[in-house]
Amino acid sequence: MPPPPEEEKEPEEIVSVSDKKRRFLDKMVPVVDKVHADLMQRYRNVKTWLDRDRKHNTIEELKQEYKADTDAELLRAIKPHPPSVALAQAAMESAWGTSRFFTEANNVFGVWSFNADEPRIAAGERRGDKTIWVRKYDSLEESVRDYYRLLGRSSAFEEFRELRMHSTDPHALVKKLHRYSEKKHAYGEELSAVIRYNKFTRFDDDQS
């Protein structure tokens, strides 16, 4: 009696680099645009209230959320940076949307988790005998919002926040993100190259 035929496996889909990038941008551009527009509107509202010396509960709530002591610190914290920067980081940190963190946890930017009570997944690597955990998000939008919040409140990005108050030049801004990655200053150079090669500044229309 002949042996049963081996079960045929579905061939793995071969995706070209251009298709991988297109799929990534189809997913990420609308999300980043939405989050950026929302954050820019909030920034304009808060700035208007402060310029008119109007008291508003939202201002105090945001100061607590962003650990801002002064009005100027708050404005630096909540002003969003250009979409091109966010898209370049998203592309690098998620390998153009193909990383396990992206596909299993909606974690676009490789954000680590230090809280055992929040949704998270274990990374494949360790630091000595310690497991590395990354945040798990309900959606890509939640991930993008948390990323903007991280850059707005972490003490590691004070220089970045200071520069983005008077510059929307993505190539200048990424130089201030050296503390985001273990690559240090080479990280900004790589981000700049991603922005330039993929013409990401076309997503920065109507920046103000």
C-alpha positions in Angstrom: 0.0 0.0 0.0 1.6 3.3 -1.0 2.1 5.9 1.7 -0.4 8.8 1.8 0.5 11.8 -0.2 2.3 14.6 1.8 0.0 17.5 2.6 0.8 20.3 0.2 1.8 23.6 1.8 0.6 26.9 0.7 3.6 28.7 -0.9 4.7 31.7 1.0 3.8 35.0 -0.6 6.7 36.8 -2.2 6.3 40.5 -1.7 8.5 43.0 -3.5 10.1 45.9 -1.6 7.9 48.3 -3.4 4.7 46.4 -2.6 5.8 46.1 1.1 6.3 49.8 1.3 3.0 50.6 -0.5 1.1 48.3 1.9 2.8 49.9 4.9 2.0 53.5 3.7 -1.6 52.5 2.8 -2.0 51.5 6.5 0.0 54.2 8.2 -0.4 57.4 6.3 -4.2 57.8 7.1 -3.5 57.0 10.8 -0.6 59.4 11.2 -2.5 62.1 9.3 -5.5 61.7 11.6 -3.5 61.7 14.8 -1.3 64.7 13.7 -4.4 66.7 12.7 -6.0 66.0 16.1 -2.9 66.9 18.0 -2.3 70.1 16.0 -5.9 71.2 16.7 -5.4 70.6 20.4 -2.1 72.6 20.3 -3.9 75.5 18.5 -6.7 75.5 21.1 -4.4 75.5 24.1 -2.2 78.2 22.6 -5.3 80.3 22.0 -6.5 79.9 25.6 -3.0 80.8 26.9 -2.7 83.8 24.6 -6.0 85.1 25.9 -5.1 84.3 29.5 -8.1 82.0 29.8 -8.3 79.4 32.4 -9.3 76.0 31.2 -9.5 72.6 32.9 -7.9 70.9 29.9 -4.7 72.9 30.5 -4.1 71.7 34.0 -5.0 68.1 33.0 -2.5 68.2 30.1 0.2 69.7 32.4 -0.2 66.7 34.7 -0.2 64.2 31.8 2.9 65.7 30.2 4.7 66.6 33.4 4.8 70.2 32.4 5.3 72.9 35.1 4.9 75.9 32.9 2.7 77.0 30.0 5.8 77.1 27.7 6.7 73.6 28.6 3.2 72.4 27.9 3.2 74.0 24.5 6.5 72.3 23.7 5.1 69.0 24.9 1.9 68.9 22.9 3.0 70.4 19.6 3.2 67.5 17.1 6.2 67.0 14.8 5.8 66.5 11.1 4.2 63.2 9.8 7.4 62.5 7.8 9.3 62.0 11.0 6.7 59.7 12.4 6.5 57.7 9.2 10.2 57.3 9.0 10.5 56.0 12.5 7.5 53.7 12.0 9.1 52.3 8.9 12.5 51.7 10.6 11.1 50.4 13.9 8.6 48.0 12.3 10.6 46.9 9.3 8.0 48.5 7.0 5.1 46.9 8.9 6.5 43.3 8.9 7.9 43.0 12.5 6.2 40.7 15.0 5.5 43.7 17.3 3.6 45.4 14.4 1.6 42.3 13.3 0.8 40.8 16.7 0.7 43.9 19.0 0.0 46.9 16.8 3.3 48.3 18.2 4.5 50.4 15.4 7.5 52.1 17.2 8.9 49.3 19.3 7.8 50.9 22.5 8.9 48.9 25.6 6.7 48.0 28.5 7.7 48.3 32.1 4.3 47.7 33.6 3.1 44.1 34.1 -0.5 45.3 34.4 -0.7 46.7 30.9 -1.2 44.6 27.7 2.2 43.5 26.4 4.1 40.8 24.6 7.5 39.4 25.2 10.3 40.3 22.8 12.4 37.6 21.4 15.6 39.0 23.0 16.7 39.4 26.6 18.9 41.8 28.5 21.0 39.4 30.6 18.5 37.3 32.6 15.6 39.8 32.1 12.8 39.5 29.6 12.2 42.5 27.4 8.5 43.4 27.0 6.8 45.6 24.4 3.4 47.4 24.7 0.4 45.8 23.0 -2.1 48.2 21.5 -5.7 47.8 20.5 -5.1 49.6 17.2 -2.4 51.3 15.1 -4.0 54.7 16.0 -3.5 54.0 19.7 0.2 53.1 19.1 0.7 56.4 17.1 -0.9 58.5 19.8 1.2 56.9 22.5 4.3 57.5 20.5 3.6 61.2 20.1 2.9 61.3 23.8 6.2 59.6 24.6 8.2 62.1 22.7 6.1 64.9 24.3 6.8 64.0 27.9 10.0 62.0 28.2 13.0 64.0 29.5 15.2 62.2 26.9 13.6 64.4 24.1 13.8 67.9 25.6 16.1 69.1 22.8 13.8 67.6 20.2 10.8 69.4 21.7 12.7 72.7 21.9 13.6 72.5 18.2 10.2 71.5 16.9 8.7 74.7 18.4 10.4 76.8 15.7 11.3 74.2 13.0 9.4 71.7 10.9 12.5 70.6 9.0 12.4 66.8 9.5 16.1 66.4 8.7 17.0 68.8 11.5 14.5 67.2 13.9 15.7 63.6 13.5 19.1 64.6 14.7 17.6 65.2 18.1 16.2 61.7 18.3 19.6 60.0 19.1 18.3 58.9 22.5 15.4 56.9 20.9 17.8 54.2 19.7 20.9 52.4 20.7 22.3 53.5 17.4 22.7 57.0 18.9 23.5 59.7 16.3 23.6 57.2 13.4 19.8 56.7 14.1 19.1 60.3 13.0 21.2 59.9 9.9 19.3 56.7 8.9 15.9 58.4 9.5 17.0 61.3 7.3 17.9 58.9 4.6 14.6 57.1 4.8 12.7 60.5 4.6 14.7 61.7 1.6 14.8 58.4 -0.4 11.0 57.8 0.1 10.1 61.5 -0.4 8.2 61.4 2.9 8.1 65.2 3.1 5.2 65.0 0.6 3.1 64.1 3.6 4.0 67.3 5.5 1.7 69.6 3.6 0.0 72.4 5.6 2.5 72.2 8.5 2.3 75.2 10.8 
